[in-house]
Amino acid sequence: MVIHSLINNYSGLAVPLFPLLLPLPKLAIPSATSTSTSTAAAAGGFISFKQLHLRRRLLLPFCTSSSLSSPNSQDNDSNCVSGDSIRERFLSFYASRGHKVLPSASLVPDDPTVLLTIAGMLQFKPIFLGKLPRQVPRATTSQRCIRTNDINNVGHTSRHHTFFEMLGNFSFGDYFKKQAIQWAWDLSTIEFGLPPERLWISVYQDDHETFQLWSQQVGVPVERIKRLGEEDNFWTSGVTGPCGPCSEIYYDFHPERGYADADLGDDTRFIEFYNLVFMQYNKKDDGSLEPLKQKNIDTGLGLERMARILQKAPNNYETDLILPIIEKASELANISYGISDDQTKRYLKIVGDHMRAIVFLISDGVVPSNVGRGYVVRRLIRRVVRTGRLLGIKGDGRGDPEGAFLPIIAQKVLELSTHIDADVKNRAPRILEELKREELRFVQTLERGEKLLEEKLVDAITSAERSGTVPCLAGEDVFILYDTYGFPMEITKEVAEERGVSIDMNGFDIEMEKQRRQSQAAHNTVKLAIGSGTNIADNVPDTEFIGYESLYCKAIVASLVVNGDPAVQVREGSNVEILLNKTPFYAESGGQIGDHGFLYIAEGENQPKAIVEIIDVQKSFGNIFVHKGTVQKGVLEVGKLVEATVDVKLRQRAKVHHTATHLLQAALKKVIGQETSQAGSLVAFDRLRFDFNFHRPLLDGELAEIELLINGWIEDAILLQTKVMPLADAKREGAIAMFGEKYGEEVRVVEVPGVSMELCGGTHVSNTSEIRGFKVISEQGIASGVRRIEAVAGEAFIEYVNARDLYLKQLCSTLKVKPEEVTVRIENLLEELRVARNENSAVRAKAAVYKASVIASRAFLVGHSKQYR
């Protein structure tokens, strides 16, 4: 099946696509282990099987409201387990079978093909593609995921979500079908105790091996094994690339219906909860399949779905993962979920689902805005606000009509987040403040927007009745609601559909194009195909980076690329991308731009001297450095020895600005509060740029205090310390992670003793005195709750000061005053100009009156009546 069908069939089910090796949420679960062990876990280290097992045993069972209401109910048994317990038991099960427990990746992926993390596979994608070596042969994760393509189904069905957790086990060329199938069955029937007779299996129609493993090795009756076609049970990554058959496990809620005509797609009877993908083929350009040298396993089990099954809940929402959030919303609306009608329950389910997505998105650094990821979270927030109003929530729901209710419900999400991602609670102040600000801002225009929308809907319905046509809302009106009143198009569409009115999407798109192009929702496919042509990186090993120690080295040209195509030789004047076996050039990452410099080929017998100017360096496929430049002289060939030389002055400028950025973050935390966090950065040769989360502009006094702190640290001539250590140790020591960066088990820590400690792979000065000076150029807002500071340091600081000094001298010369008199002189000139303008206006007015009187005096009588002048 193509990746689209896999994703569209999910929403809450862990449909495995591909994962990447990234850290799982800190599993801060009560433990009977020692204090040191607990501390290590809380610091984000990897969790041992023993720790997981001990934690699992301490988790209390959860019972749904139905079982709680009947103390003697048979539902209140050992199968009634908490969602947190299910997660821990899954990880523990696979940890005991040699899998490394890895942390969840951020919801903001390091992948340009997707807007948000939509599957557990995403963090392992480069490994499955063979672009990164495997760190472990097998792994297991609990991955936080976001999908918005099913947003309109949330609350309507029993299983669709925007936020869900995907539990997965993965093999990178290690075990394959036999073990994967047996373990999936053992997990389901032994670990979780599901009745074997209630489990059905789907396999790809031509995958006879898998069919036999299920029927003969596991012993599933053939009547409960369904062969499905390519659309349902064959996974592909694209037109070409890795692919393979799938096998899924379904739970049967109604086994009494028997085997005859059983349809696994019947949601009233079955729910798919575990998907196994067997990556065993490579799809070639001609469509043929060839066996992969390294066969992989990619699986996914939907936590919400398994919780529904084990907790005997009627749907995914009425489990301990979501129901407490629904109950909090019910409390604010002064209603009872249990006795509400279907429409009210649907509204409450929307709030319960969306609030989880909103809290974790903001926690991972996504700020509400009108583009990209920010639009996704803004759309969800505004949908919850409108839904809350439909439920009858007034203000904050607790008597304050001017208050916000989202932060109150978010508190419940934060309470439930500990075992998903312990870091979320540490970010609580920022999350709650962002929610309050966004809700109150939207409420200001919501009533006017709702009134306008109602008027437009009535006009559309009335017009359609007169003309006998289908009512349709004009695209221009939809755009006005979006642009002026902050109504996401999807909300307008949803409200219109409730009234039986369609909307003119073409007209809306035209209006959007007039203003700007924007991304409205997350991409919902993961592209794994590398392209139709030869992939240069296939046969090129990782680049050895020596740029921390040296700015010069001799290297071999491994590959050349011109206009996207491989080349063996490039001549003078050609733009080229160069892959070397080792390099002193820093590749752009962590906000720092790539080095500039030159590649030289010395004079030889049959080889003219060649010079290549390098103007950018990027990383590709993990750790392959791509040097972009122009051949200024001679010929460059694959396999030749070159002398790689970094521009020393530009590197020093980058080092100065990068260290100054660390000092800036430390100063911001001291001046405006520890809760502020980085939201982006740029370290360039001419300046630095630092984006951070804060709700208001900085005061002049605060900016002055920040500059004073940083220049004081520069004057103190502090010697920097750089070391490599385990990620868990670095976090335990208080190192701050840089925004958007991904980290392995070993990390590089840059410390300015007594000032800052950050995980950073960038280049830095040896001593703060090398920075020489620091100056803020500007401070401004760039999005809701996000501020930006631009500053200069080092040589750029000297240039900035000299340029301003020159401007001041020119101004003094023009005004013929001393520097300290410039302000007074300009104020006087402005006052003189104001007076002159007023006098000029008065003269013009008098002249106009005089001119009018002159014209009037020249009037003469016309017509026979002599009454008109």
N, C-alpha and C positions, 0 to 999 in steps of 0.2 A: 504494500500500500504506500502511496505517496505520503510525504510528511504532513501535507495538509489534512488528509483524512484522519491520520492518527491524532492530530491535535484537535480537530473539530469533534472527534468522538470523545474527547476528554473534557474535563473541567473538574478537577478534583481527583481524577484517577491519575496515577503516576504512569503516564504513557512514556516509556523510555525513548529518548531520542539519542542523545549522547551526553555524558557528563565531562567536566574538566577537573583536575585535582586541586580543589581549593578547600579551605578550612570550613568545618561545620560549626553551627552555633555552639557557643560554650555551653556545655551540659551541666549547668549549675544546679544539680539535683541533690537533695539531702543524702549524705553518704556516711556509711559507718567506717570509712577509711580514716587514716590519720589526717591531721590538720595540713601537713605538707602535701599530701595527695590531693586534698580538696583544693588547696591553693593552686596547685599546678593545673588542675582541671579548669578552675575559674579563670586562669590566665590564658586559656585558649589552647592548651597542649592537647596532644592526642590521648584518648581515653583507652585504658587497657581493658581487656575482657573481664578481668577480675573486678575492676571498678564498676563496669557496666552491670555486671551480675549482682553486685552488692546493692547498687542503686535501684536496680529493677525490683529487688525483693522488698525494698522499703517504700515503694510507691503504693499509695492507697488505691483500692479499687473505686471506680466511679459507677454509679447506677443512674439510669435515666429517671426522669420524673415519674414514669409509670411504675418502675420497680420500687422507687422510694415511697410511693403512695401505698404500697402493699407490702408491709414488712415480711409477711409470710409467703410472698410471691416467689415462685420458682425462678423468676427472672433474676432475683437477687442472689446469684450464685457466683462461682469462681470465674465464669466467663464474662462477668460484668466488670470490665477493666477500664482504666482511664486511658485517654489518648496519649498522655505522657508515658504511661507504662508500655503501650503498644510500640511507641517509638523506641524506647530503651530496649525492649525485648527483641525487636527486629535487629538493631545494631549489635546487641549482645550475641544473638544467634549467629550472625555472620562473623563477628569478631572471634568467636570460638572456633570458627572454621578458617582461620588464617587471613581474614580480611582486615585491612587497616581502616579504622574508623576516622574518616576525614570530615572536616567542618563544612558547613553549608557555604556556598559562594554567596556573594552579595546579590541583591536583586538588580543591581546595575552591572551588567555583564561586560567582560573584556572581549567583546565580539561585535564587529561592525554590522553583522547580518541581522542582529536582533536588538530591539530597544530595551527589553527587560528579560530577566532570566525566566524562561518559560518551561524548563525541563531540567531534571537532574543530570542529564547528559552533558549539559553545556560546558561545565568546567573540565570535562575530559575530552572534549572535541579534538584538540590538537594531538592528543595521544592516539585516539582512534584513527586519525588521519596519518599518523606516522610522522608528524612534524615535531613532536616532543618525545623524548624517551620516557618510558614509564618509570615512575618513582617506586611503585610497588606492583607486584603481579596481580593483586586483587584488592578491591576497596569496597567500603560501604558508607553510605551517606544518608542524611535526612536533609533534603534540599528545599528551601523556601522558593516558591514559584508564583508568578503573576501571569494571568492570561485574561485579556479583556474582550476577546472575540466572542465569548459566550455571555457577555454581561446582561443581555436581555433575557437570558434563560435563568438568571439567578433568582431564586424564589419561586419560579414557575415549576421547575423540576426538583427532584429529590437529591440531585448530585452535582449540579453545576456551581462553580465558584470562580471568583476572580483571584483569590489567594488560596493556596493549598500547599501541603507538604508532600513531597514525593520521596518515599523511602526506596533506596536502590542498592543493589549489589552488582559489582562490575568485575569482569575478568579481562585483563589486557594480555591476550595470548597465553593464558594459563589454562584454567579449566574450560570445558565447553558444555555441550547439551546435556550429557548424562548427569553431571553433578548439578548443573543449574536446575534441571527439572526435578531431580530428587530432593534437593534442598528446598525448592519452592513448595513442594508437596509436604515435606516434613515441617516446615515453618507453619504452613496453613493448618495441618491436621494435628500435629503433635504440640508444637509451641503454642499456637493459638487455639487448639482444640476444636477446630471446625469439623463438623460431621462429614466424613468422606463422601457419604451418599448425597450430600447437598452440593458437591463441587462438580462443575462441568468444565470441559476443556475445549478450546478452539485451536486448530493447527492450520497451517497453510496447506492447500489442497494437494500440492505435489511433494510435501515434506513427509515422506513415508518414514524416515528415520525417527522423527519426533513422534509421529503417531505410534510407532512401535514402542518407543521408550515409555510413553504414557500408559499404553495398554499392557505391555509385558513386564517392564521393569517396575512401574508404580502399581499397576493392577487396576487402572480405571476401566470400567466396562466400556466397550466400544460404543454402546448406545449413548454414552455421555461424552463422547469425543466428536466434535463437529469439524468437518473440513470446510474451510472458507476460502474465498478467492483472493486474488492479489490485492484488491482494493482494501480488504479488511486485514489480511494477515501476511503481507509482505512489505517489509520496511525498506525504503530507499532514501538516500541522502540528497538526491538530485538526479539530473539527467545521467550523470556518470558518478562513479565513486562507490564507497562501501555500501553494501546492502545485504539483506538476508531475510529469511522467514521469521514470523513471530508465532508465539503461542501464548494464549491468555487463559487465566483461571477465572471462572465465574461462580458466584454464589447463588444458589437457588432458594428463593424465599417460599416457593410453593411447589415442593416436590410431589405433592399429591396430584398435580396435574399430569404426571406421567411423562413418558419419553416421546410419545407420538406428537409429531408436528411442533416440537419444542423449538422456539425461536430465541436465540441468544440476544437478539436485539430488543426483546420485549422488556422494557424497563419496569413493568409491573411485576415481573417474575424474577428477572436476573439482574445482577450487577457485576460488572467486570472489576476486579480489584487488584489483579497482579498481571503484569505483562512482561514476557520474556522475549528479547530480541536476540537472534543468533546471527551475528555479523560474520558471514562465511564466504561472501562473494564480492568481487569487484565488477561493477557494471561498466563495460567498455563503450566506446563511441558508437559502435554498431549495434548496441543493445545486448550483446552476448555477455554471459557471465563466466568469470574465471575464478577459481578458488583463491581466497586470500591466504598469503603465507602465514599471517598471524590472525587467528580467529578469535573474536571477542564476544563477550557477553555484556549486554546492557539491559538492565531490568528496572521496573518501577512498580511500587505498591502504593496505592493511594491511602494515606493515613486516615483521612476523613471517611473514606469508604469502609476501611477495616473497623474504625471506631463505630460506625453505624451498625455493622454486622455483629460485633462482639457486645455492644451495649444494647442490642435489640431495639434500636431506635427506628421510627418510621421513615426517617430521612437523615441526610448528613448533618443537617442544621441542629437537630435535637440530640446532639452529643455534647459531652463536656468540653469539646473544643470550641463550640460556637454558642450553645444554649445560654451560658452565663451572660454573654454580651446581649443576646436577645432579651433576656430577663431584665437587664439593666435598662434597655431602651423601653421595655414595657412599663417599668416603674416610672420613668420620666413622663411617659404618655398617660400614666394612670389607667392602664388597661391590663388584662391578663391574657398572656399568649395562649394558654391552654383552652380558653373558652372563646377565643376570637374567631371571626369568620375567615374564610380563605384569603380574601383580599388583604385584611389586616395582617394575617400571618405572613403573607408574601412581602409586605412592606417591612415587617420586623426581620425577616430573613435577609432582605437587601441590606438593612442596617448592620446586622450581625456579620455578614460576609464582607461588605465593603470596608467596615471599620478595621478589620484585620489587615486588609490590603493597604489601607491608608497609613496606618501606624508603622508598618514595616517598611513601606516605601520612604516615608519621611525619615525614619531611623537610618536608612541606608543612603541618605543624602539627597533624595529627590525633593525638590521644592516646587510648590504649585506655580504654574506659569501657563502661557498659551502655546507652548511648543513642546514637542517631544515628550519625554518622560514626565515633565512638569504638567503637561496637559492631561496625561493619564490620571495623575493624582488629583488635579483640580476637578476633573470631570467626576471622579468618584466622590470627592468631598461634596460637591454641589448636588449630586444625586442623593446623597444621604441627607443633606440639609432639607431639600425639597420633600423627601420621603418622611422625614421627621415631622414636618409641618402637616403632611397628610395624616400622620398618626395623631396629631393634636398636641405635639410638644410645643409649648410656648416658652420663648426665651431659653433659659437654661433648664427648664423643666422643674425648677425648685423654687419658683416664686419670683425670680428676677427676670422681668420681661425684656431687659436689655442684655441679658447674659447669653452665653453660648453653651449648647448641650453636647457638642462633639467632644470637648475635653473630658467631660464627666464619663461618657461611654468609653473613651479612650483609656481611662484609668483602669477599667475592667480588662481591656485588651492587654495593658501593661502587666496586670496581675497574672494573666495567663501566659505571658511571653517568656517566663524564666527558663523553661526547658527548651524553648525554640531558639532563642538568642538572648543570653543574659545581658548583652550590651544594650539592649533596648531600654531597660530601666535606667541605665546611666544617661541616656539621651532624653529622658522623659521631659525635663523642663523645656527643651527646644521643641519637642514634638507637640506638647500641649499648647505652647505659645503660638506655634505655627497654625494649629487647628483653630484656636480661638480667633486669631487675626483673619484667617481665610473665611471662616464662617460669618463673622460680623461684617466683613467687607461684602460678602455675597448677599447677606440679608438686607443691606442698605438698598440694593437695586432689585431684590427679588420680588417685592410686592408690586413695584412699578412694571417689572417685566411680566409678571403673571397677569396683571391687568391688561397690558398690551397684547399678550398672547391670546388671552380670552377674547379680546375685541377682534383680533385677526381671524381667530377660529370661527367666531360667529359670522363675520363677513364672508369667509370662505364657504361656510355651510349655506348661508342665505343665497349667495351668488349661485351656488351649484343647484339649489332647489329651483331657482328661477330659470336657469338655463338647461336644467335636466341633465347635468353632468356630474362627475364625481368630484366632491370637494377636495381642493388642493391648496396648500399654503404656499404662497410665492417665495421663491428662493431669496429674494431681496429682504422680505420680512424675517425670514429665518436668520439671515446674516445680521440684521439690525439687532435682533434679540441676542445673538452671540456676541457681537462686537460692542454694543452699547450697554446691554444689561447683563452680560456675563453668563447667558444661558448656553451651555454646551448644545451643539446641534442635536446630539443624541437625546437630550432631555426634551427639547422641543418636539422631536420626532415621536418620542414615547408618549408625551402628553397628547399630541395630535392624533396618534393612532388610537388612543383611548376614546377619542371623540369621533373616530371614523374618518379622519382627514389625513390625506397623504401630504407629502411635502415635495417641492420642486428641487430635487437635489442638483440638477444641472444648473439652475439659476443660482443656488447657493455656492456651488463650486466656482462659477464665474465671478461672483462677488469676492470670494476668498482670493482668487487669483489676482484680482485688481489690487488688493491690499498687500498680500504677501502669501508665500507658500509656507505651509506648516504641516508638521506631522501630527495626526490626530489620535493614533492608537499604536500599540505595540505591534511590531512585526510578529507573525505567529508561525514563522518557519525558520528552521536553522539550516543555513546553506553549508553543505560540506563539500560540494564539488569544487575542485580547484581551478577548473577551466578546461577549455577544449584543447589547448595547446600543451606542449611539454612543460612540465612543472620543474623549473630550475632547481628549486629547493630540495627535490627528491634525493639528489645525490650529493648534496652539500652538507657537511657536518656543521654543528654550531660554531660560531665565530669565537675565537679566544680573545677576550678583552683584557688588554694590559694597560689601559688608559689611566688607572689609578696610580700606577708606579712610573709610567714613562709616557712621553708625548711623541715618541719616535720608535719605529721598529721596521724590520724588513719582513715582507709578507709575500705570499703567493696569490696570484689572481686565480680564484677558484671558478668564477663564472662571470659572464658579461651579459647584460640585457639592454637592448635598444628598442624603444617603443613597444615594450612588452614582449619582445621576441628574443630568444637566446642568440648570442653572437659569439664568434670565435675571435674576432678582431674588430677594433674600432679605430677610426682615423681622426685626424685633426678636425676640429669643429663639431664633432658629434657629441650629443648629450647621451650619457651612459649611466647605467646602474651597475656597480661593481661589488662582487662578493669576494672577500679575502678570507684566508684561513685564520688570520689573527689581525688585530687592529688596535691602535691607540686612540681611535676616534670614539667619542662618546655618542651613543645613539639616543635619539630623543625618547625620553621617558621621565615619569615623575614630575612632569611640568617643565623640565629643562630641555631646551632645544639641542639639536645635534651639533657636534663640532664642525668647524670649517678647517680647511688646510689643503695640502697637496699630496699627490702621489708622483714619485719620480722614478724613471728608469734611466740608469746611468748609460753613458756612451759605450757601445760595444762594437765588435768587428762588423757584424751584419745587422746591427740593431741601432737605429737612430735614437737619440735621446727623446724621451716622451715625458710630457708634463700634463697631469690631470688636476684641475682645480676642483676640490670637493666643497660643495655648498650646502649639503644636508646629509644626515645619516639617520636612517630609520631601522627599527627592528621588524623582522618579518618571521612568521612561523616560530615564534618563541624567542630564540636566541641567535638568529642569523642576522648579521648587520648588513644593511644595504647602503652602500656609499653612492650618493648621487652627485654627478659632476659633469664637467665638460673637458674634452681632450683639447688642450691649448696648443700642443705641439707633438708631432710624431705619431706613433702607432702603439696601441695597447692591445696585448694578446692574452688569452687564457693560458695559464701555466707559467707566465713570466714572473720574475722576482721584482718587486717594487719596494721603494722606500716610502713609507707612510709617515707624514709629518703633520702634526696638528698645529694650527695657528695658536702660538703661545699666548699672545695678548688677548685674543677672543676667549680662549679657555679661562684665563684669569678673570675676565669680566663675568663669565658664567658662574665660576666658583664663588666670586664675591656676592653676586646676586642670590645664589642658592643659599649660602649661609645666612645672608641678611633676611631671607624669607623665613628661615627657622627662628631667627631672633624676633622677627615681626610677629609670628604666631605666639611666641612666648610673651611678648609685650602686650598683645591684645588680650590674652588670658588674664594677665595681671590687672589691666586697666578696666576692661568691661566685663570680665567674669570668665570662670573656668569652663562654663557650659558652651561658650562659642567654639565653633569647629570649622575646619577648613572645608570649602566647597569647590575648590579648584585653584589652579595656580599656573603661572607662566614665568619661567626663568630664562630671560633673553640676555643678549649681550649689552643692550642699551637700557634695559629697565627690568623691573620685576613687577608681577601682578599677583595679588592675593585676594581670592574670594572667600568670604566667611559668612556664617549664619548669624545674623543680628537683625533686630526688628526696627531699628531707627538709625538716622544718620549720626555719625560720631560728632561730638562737640569739638570746637576748636581747642579747648583746654585738654580734651582727651587725646587729640592728635599730637599736641605739643608734648604731653606726658609720654606718649609712645615713642616719639622721636628722642626725647631726653633719655629714656631707658636704653634704647638701642645704641645711641651714641656713647652712653656710659659704658655699656658692655664692650664696645669697640675700643674705647680708651683703656679698659681694664686689661687688654691684650691677653685674653683667655686662650689657652692652648686647647684645640679641639681633640677629641678622642674618637677613633673609629675602630669598631670591632665587629666580628661576625659571631653570632650566637644562636642557639635554638629560639624559635619564635616564642615559645612559652616563657622562656627565661626573660626575653626582651620585654614582653608584656607585663610580666611580674615586676620588673624593675621600673615600669611606668613609661616605657617608650610609646610615643604617639605614632599611629599609622598614618601615612600620607594618603590623601583622598584619591580614590579610584585605583590604587595600586594593589596588585596581587602578590601574595607572599608564600614562599615554600617553608619547609621545616627549618632551614637555616636562613637567617636574615642579617642584613648589614645595619648596624646601629651607629648613628652619628650623634655625638653628645658634645654640647657646649656645657662643661661642668658648672652646676649651679644655676643654669639658665634653661636649657632645653635638652631633650633626648627624643630622637625620632628615628623610625625605621626609614631608611633612605638609601637608594642606590646611586644618588647623584654625586657630583664632584663638589668639593668644598675647600675652603682655605684651611691652612694649618693653624692659623692664629687669627683671632677676631680683629687684631690691629691691621691686618691686610685689607680690611673693608674700608678703612680710612674715614668714611663718613656716610651718613644715611639721611635721606630727605624724602618725605611724602610729597608726591606731585598732585595727587587727587584722591578723593574719597567720594563714592557715589553708589546709589542703589542700581542693581542690574536686574533684579527680580524680586518678587515678594519674599521678604525675609532674608535676602542675600545682598550683602554689601561688597564693594570692590575697592581695594586700595592699590594704587600704582605708586611706585617709588623708585628711586635711583640710589646706587651705592658705588663706592670705589671710583674708578675713572669716570664713569657716567655721572656720578655725583659732582666731581670736579668740573666736568663739562657743563652740567646744568647750572652750577653756581656761577661759572664764568660767563655763560650766555646771559643769565639774568643781570649780572653786573654790567655787561655791555649795554643791554637794553636800558638800564637805569642811567648810565652815563649819557647815552644819546638823548634820553628824556630830559636830563638835567641841562644839557647843552641847548636843547630846543626851548625849554622853559626859562633858561637862564637863572636857575636857582640851585641851591645846594641839595644833596640827596635827602636830607632830613626835612627840607621845605617842599618837597614834591607834592605830598598829600594836600597840604594847605593850599598850594598854588592851584592844583587841579580842582579842589573844592570851590575856590574863588572863581575860576574860569567857568565852572558848571553853573554857579549862581549867576554870573554875568550873562551867560548864554540863556538861562531861564528868563531873566528880566528882559533881555533883548527880544526873545521870542514872544513874550507877552505884549511888549510894546508894538512889535510888528503886527501881531494879531489885531490889536486895537486899531492901528492905522489902517489895516486892510478892511476892517469892519466899517470905519468911517468912510473910507473911499467907496465901499460898496453902496452905502446909504446915499452918498452924494451922487454917485453914478446913476442910481435908481431915480433920484429926484430930477436929474437932468433929462433922463429918458422920458419921465412922466410929463415934464414941461413941454415936450415936443409932440404930445398926443394931439390928434385932430379928429373932428366929427366925421362919421361915415354913415352912409345909408340915408334913405328918405326921411326917416323919423328924426334924424339928428340927435338920437339918444345914445349912440354908441361912440366912444372915443377909442 
